[in-house]
């Protein structure tokens, strides 16, 4: 029986950005006065979730496409949140979404909201 694997494809920012996001999360904890579920999650930019039986072949395809991508800068401004059920996800807004959307589009064939 084959196992269906579930993944989340993300872009990992530099360590400097990860450290800054961790600092902001600690500040939010201080302001809220309590912990919250994603306090210690790693900073990332979500591209898309996917499910795959043949994980390695899909990852090789993604690696091949991503290797063709030229470097780009990501600029963030302000905070926002997504509602999903009774939960909320606080995120930073990405100003120029096109290079990130261009990475995800061949795989998702739908519009994403990078955050």
N, C-alpha and C positions, 0 to 999 in steps of 0.2 A: 504494500500500500504506500503510495506516495504522500509525502507530507507537504501541505500548503504552507509556505513561508510568508510571513507578513513583514514588510520593511517600510521604512520612511527614508526617502532619499533627501538629503540635506546638503547645504553648503556650509562648511565650517569656516568661521572667520578667524582672523589672526589671534594670537594669544593676547595681544594688547586689547583687542575688542572684547574678547571673552572676559578678561579681567575687569574691564569697565562695566560690562553688563552685570557681572557678579556684584560689583560695588553698588550699582543701581538697585539690584534686587535686595541687597542688605538695607539700603536706604528706604525702600518700600516697606520692608519688614518693620523698620523703626517707626515709620509713619503710621502703618496699620496697627502696630502694637502686638502683632502675632505672626507666626509662621504661616506659610501657604504652600500648597502642594508642589509648585514648580520652583521653589526657592533655590534648590541646588541642582536644577537641570542645567545642562550644558548649552551655552548660547549657540544658536544655529539659525539658518534661513531654510525654512521648509520649502522643498520643491513639490514633492507629492508622495503619497503613500502608494504602495503597490503590493500585490500578492503574486507569488511565483512558485511554481513547482520545480522548475529547472533554474535555480538561482544563479549558478555560475555562468551559464550562457547569457542570461539577461544582463548580468553585471559586466561581462565582456563587451556587450553591445553598448551599454551606457558609457563605459570607459572609452571606447572607440570614438563615440560622438563627443564626449566631453573633452577629449584630447585635441579636438579641432577648434575648440572655443578659445578666442583670444582673451587675455586678462581684462577685467573691468573693475571699476570702483563701485562701491555700494554706498550711497548716502542715505542716512536715516534722519528723520525729523519727527518729533512729537511721539506721543504714545496713543494707543487706541486699544480696543479689546474686541474679541469675538465672543458671542454668546453661543453656548452649545449646551442645551438643557438648562440645568440650574448652575452650571459651571461657567466661568469666564476665563479667557486666555488673554492676558495683557501682552502686548507686543509693541515694537517700535515700527513706525511706518517707513517704508522704503520709498524714496522719492522717484527714482528712475527704475521702473520695474522691468522694462523691455529686455535687458540682457538675461535676466533671471527667467522671465517668462519664455524667452527663446530657448533656453536650456530644457525647460519642462515640456514645451508644446509637442515635440515629436512623440513623446511617450504618453502624454495625457490626452492630447487632442481636445483640450478644453482650457478655458481661461482660469488661471490660478491667481491667488492673492498672496504674493510673496510677503513674508513677515518674519 
